[in-house]
Amino acid sequence: MSDSEGDLIFYVISNNTEVEIAEYPDTGKILILPQRKLGIMSEADYYDGEE
């Protein structure tokens, strides 16, 4: 915790721009880039699809 009266400026610099995820709350859709996959996520059990 800071006792300063001044503003805090916090910079985050990264080159990890490989994946972006955007959520569209009005439609429930999720966009994943750069794969350009658009879909609707649904809740799943951890072992769904496993044998």
Wavefront OBJ file of the C-alpha trace (Angstrom):
o trace
v 0.000 0.000 0.000
v 1.313 3.409 -0.916
v 0.997 6.522 1.234
v 1.696 8.771 -1.756
v -0.785 11.373 -2.954
v 0.515 11.078 -6.531
v -0.941 9.018 -9.360
v 0.410 5.550 -10.044
v 1.465 4.844 -13.622
v 1.880 1.141 -14.346
v 3.229 -0.035 -17.696
v 2.976 -3.595 -18.940
v 5.130 -4.384 -21.943
v 4.896 -7.773 -23.546
v 5.476 -9.490 -26.845
v 3.044 -12.341 -26.113
v 0.426 -11.288 -28.647
v -0.152 -14.747 -30.019
v -3.738 -15.152 -28.777
v -6.554 -12.671 -28.283
v -9.950 -13.603 -26.878
v -12.983 -11.363 -27.166
v -16.386 -12.017 -25.605
v -19.581 -10.601 -27.073
v -21.939 -10.508 -24.062
v -25.057 -9.645 -26.099
v -24.802 -12.856 -28.119
v -22.680 -15.038 -25.835
v -20.149 -15.591 -28.615
v -16.385 -15.883 -28.111
v -13.825 -14.887 -30.772
v -10.320 -16.382 -30.656
v -7.584 -14.788 -32.775
v -5.395 -15.435 -34.734
v -7.203 -18.754 -35.294
v -10.321 -16.778 -36.307
v -12.605 -19.161 -34.419
v -16.000 -17.800 -33.436
v -18.380 -19.826 -31.342
v -20.519 -20.153 -28.271
v -18.975 -21.744 -25.202
v -20.993 -24.056 -23.039
v -20.285 -25.456 -19.614
v -18.749 -28.931 -19.668
v -17.653 -31.536 -17.177
v -13.888 -32.033 -16.916
v -14.110 -35.548 -18.405
v -16.657 -34.815 -21.188
v -15.506 -36.522 -24.385
v -12.943 -38.688 -22.592
v -13.198 -42.455 -22.615
l 1 2 3 4 5 6 7 8 9 10 11 12 13 14 15 16 17 18 19 20 21 22 23 24 25 26 27 28 29 30 31 32 33 34 35 36 37 38 39 40 41 42 43 44 45 46 47 48 49 50 51
